[in-house]
Amino acid sequence: MDIDKDKIDEAALALMYLTLHDGCRAWKQIDWETTNRLYEKGFILDPVGKVKSVVFTDEGLKKSGELFYKLFSDK
């Protein structure tokens, strides 16, 4: 089975919105391969390090919120 990694990335970005804190941070609950792709796409700052959260870029924060409401809203 082929996996659409872009769809995985969108779902991961939307789920990261659930853990949003301090205005632009989200907890690192997503696997490294996915967080690395989100970093390469410019949605988060470099995820490598001991800090337990990642920082959204402005574009990533906006996209995360849009995807969250698109995928999980009942309206």
C-alpha contacts under 8 A as a table, 3 or more apart, distances in Angstrom:
res1	aa1	res2	aa2	distance
4	D	7	K	5.51
4	D	8	I	6.63
5	K	8	I	4.87
5	K	9	D	6.06
6	D	9	D	4.97
6	D	10	E	6.19
7	K	10	E	5.03
7	K	11	A	6.22
8	I	11	A	5.21
8	I	12	A	6.07
8	I	34	T	7.78
9	D	12	A	5.03
9	D	13	L	6.01
9	D	34	T	6.29
9	D	37	R	7.47
9	D	38	L	6.75
10	E	13	L	5.12
10	E	14	A	6.15
10	E	64	S	7.91
10	E	67	L	6.79
11	A	14	A	5.06
11	A	15	L	6.14
11	A	67	L	7.46
11	A	68	F	7.96
11	A	71	L	7.78
12	A	15	L	5.07
12	A	16	M	6.10
12	A	30	I	6.79
12	A	34	T	7.63
13	L	16	M	5.10
13	L	17	Y	6.68
13	L	38	L	7.81
13	L	60	G	7.96
13	L	63	K	7.78
13	L	64	S	5.17
13	L	67	L	7.35
13	L	68	F	7.86
14	A	17	Y	5.34
14	A	18	L	7.46
14	A	64	S	4.87
14	A	65	G	6.58
14	A	66	E	7.75
14	A	67	L	5.09
14	A	68	F	4.28
14	A	71	L	7.61
15	L	18	L	5.45
15	L	19	T	7.54
15	L	64	S	7.94
15	L	68	F	6.75
16	M	19	T	5.48
16	M	20	L	6.71
16	M	26	A	5.78
16	M	27	W	6.99
16	M	29	Q	7.78
16	M	64	S	7.23
17	Y	20	L	5.12
17	Y	26	A	6.86
17	Y	61	L	7.84
17	Y	64	S	5.76
17	Y	65	G	6.19
17	Y	68	F	6.68
18	L	26	A	7.94
19	T	25	R	7.90
19	T	26	A	5.09
19	T	27	W	5.82
20	L	23	G	6.83
20	L	24	C	6.54
20	L	25	R	5.53
20	L	26	A	4.60
20	L	27	W	7.37
21	H	24	C	6.34
21	H	25	R	5.28
21	H	26	A	6.15
22	D	25	R	5.88
24	C	55	V	5.72
24	C	56	F	5.38
24	C	57	T	7.68
24	C	61	L	6.70
25	R	53	S	6.24
25	R	54	V	5.52
25	R	55	V	4.49
25	R	56	F	6.01
26	A	53	S	5.30
26	A	54	V	5.44
26	A	55	V	6.54
26	A	56	F	7.48
27	W	52	K	6.04
27	W	53	S	4.11
27	W	54	V	6.27
28	K	31	D	7.90
28	K	52	K	5.74
28	K	53	S	4.92
28	K	54	V	6.25
30	I	34	T	6.65
30	I	35	T	6.46
31	D	34	T	5.62
31	D	35	T	6.36
32	W	35	T	5.06
32	W	36	N	5.92
33	E	36	N	5.22
33	E	37	R	6.41
34	T	37	R	5.11
34	T	38	L	6.27
35	T	38	L	4.98
35	T	39	Y	6.14
35	T	47	P	6.74
36	N	39	Y	4.99
36	N	40	E	6.17
36	N	46	D	7.83
36	N	47	P	7.03
37	R	40	E	4.94
37	R	41	K	6.13
38	L	41	K	5.07
38	L	42	G	6.35
38	L	43	F	5.41
38	L	44	I	6.13
39	Y	42	G	5.10
39	Y	43	F	5.73
39	Y	44	I	4.93
39	Y	45	L	5.90
39	Y	46	D	5.97
39	Y	47	P	7.13
40	E	43	F	7.71
42	G	45	L	7.23
42	G	57	T	6.95
42	G	59	E	7.57
42	G	60	G	6.99
43	F	56	F	5.94
43	F	57	T	5.39
43	F	58	D	7.73
43	F	59	E	6.05
43	F	60	G	3.76
43	F	61	L	7.30
43	F	63	K	7.93
44	I	47	P	7.39
44	I	54	V	6.69
44	I	55	V	5.55
44	I	56	F	4.25
44	I	57	T	5.12
44	I	60	G	6.05
45	L	54	V	6.75
45	L	55	V	5.52
45	L	56	F	6.24
45	L	57	T	6.39
46	D	54	V	7.62
47	P	53	S	7.88
47	P	54	V	5.70
47	P	55	V	7.95
51	V	54	V	7.57
56	F	59	E	7.68
56	F	60	G	5.27
56	F	61	L	5.35
57	T	60	G	4.89
57	T	61	L	6.10
58	D	61	L	5.29
58	D	62	K	6.33
59	E	62	K	5.25
59	E	63	K	6.07
60	G	63	K	5.05
60	G	64	S	5.81
61	L	64	S	5.10
61	L	65	G	6.33
62	K	65	G	5.40
62	K	66	E	6.29
63	K	66	E	5.04
63	K	67	L	6.03
64	S	67	L	5.26
64	S	68	F	6.05
65	G	68	F	5.05
65	G	69	Y	6.36
66	E	69	Y	5.47
66	E	70	K	6.07
67	L	70	K	4.89
67	L	71	L	5.84
68	F	71	L	5.44
68	F	72	F	5.74
68	F	73	S	7.40
69	Y	72	F	5.36
69	Y	73	S	4.85
70	K	73	S	6.10
